[in-house]
Amino acid sequence: MFLSEKYFNAKKYEEALNNYKNTLRMQEHYTDIEINFLEGKIHEIERPIAYLYYYKNDEKLAIEYYIKALKRKKDYLPALRELIKLTENNDTVETIATFNDLYDRNNLEEMRLLVEELTKQRSGKLLAYYVAHMNSQFGHQDFSMVIMLLANKKYEQAYRQFYEAYKINYENTYARLAVVAALLMNDKVALLNLANLVKPSFKRIIEALVLGNDEVYLYKEDLKDFFDIFSELIKLKEDNYFDCLINLKDNFVDEILGIETAIGNIFKDEGNYDKAVEMYMESIRICQANEQQKKELKSLYFMIGYCYYKCKSMQKALDYFDVAIETGYLENDIREFVTWIIDQTEDGKLKGHAQKLIDQFDNDKLHVLE
């Protein structure tokens, strides 16, 4: 198990996967008399196996291992969070069946656990189903009901709830969600009403959104709230509003190095690879014009290659992995992804290109070690 973790941290993913699976086989056949602490940690092995299968573009096996981990420990939140993300675009009926098999619909605590994580993920139809079930089965109502309205495009109802909640206790969470709901309502009056109540960073962001120009300045202290609002829109998959938030980065008075990359990372982490690529491309243009930032280029080329790999656009993935290696990217994960492309394609030309990159990587790595 420890060897698996070492391989994982060294980005030698195939070795990590083989050793994690070997750990499970050894545990299954363990018959000695020594105390074995591994018994209670199996779920912590099944989760990285799932994640590695996700890396390999084998979502079916990834889901299988997440389910195994959660069957052993239902409150293992990292696995639950990743399973929700992995299944959110699948057939809703099938996904509900999966979660009904994992969590007892007649157990209030298990339903609370599931609904709390679905709430954090803004999981639309799934959240609506389980919130309705909690209400009908247990008469249970909480904040998840308002998030459910937001996640299912009931923006006006959600806005009223967030607005009233904010006026009662002035929690920044309610302010952020009220801003998001008002923006999605396309209601400038509601936004300006909020601007008179909220803290200065939200006020400046609102005014910049409403005015739609560069006359309102944003500052470094506004950055966290800017990213929090952005993350909400991405989780809610409100593509039509991405550009208006992205454009606000130009309103920052202070130079925010890497803001385009940070936005790209948010898109990538939420599985929106097309928009991630757009932001990484913009970041590359900026880095190419700035001598101090040129060292970031190799990582940006790698991330674009990774995004294309996850979209299964293997030729584009190889093209950008190629440039990443040429510019000095020698982290082992690039070798793993290129190797997996060989496994995932029948195209002889692609296989040849990939093998050439592996040889180039190994050669460059050897020179660095020497």
Secondary structure, 3 states (H helix, E strand, C coil): CHHHHHHHHCCCHHHHHHHHHHHHHHHHCCCCCCCCHHHHHHHHHHHHHHHHHHHCCCHHHHHHHHHHHHHHCCCCHHHHHHHHHHHCCCCHHHHHHHHHHHCCCCCHHHHHHHHHHHHHHCCHHHHHHHHHHHHHHHCCCCCHHHHHHHHCCCHHHHHHHHHHHHHHHCCHHHHHHHHHHHHHHCCHHHHHHHHCCCCHHHHHHHHHHHHCCCCCCECHHHHHHHHHHHHHHHHCCCHHHHHHHHHHHHHECCCCCCHHHHHHHHHHHCCCHHHHHHHHHHHHHHHHCCHHHHHHHHHHHHHHHHHHHHCCCHHHHHHHHHHHHHCCCCCHHHHHHHHHHHHHCCCHHHHHHHHHHHHHHHHHHHHHHC
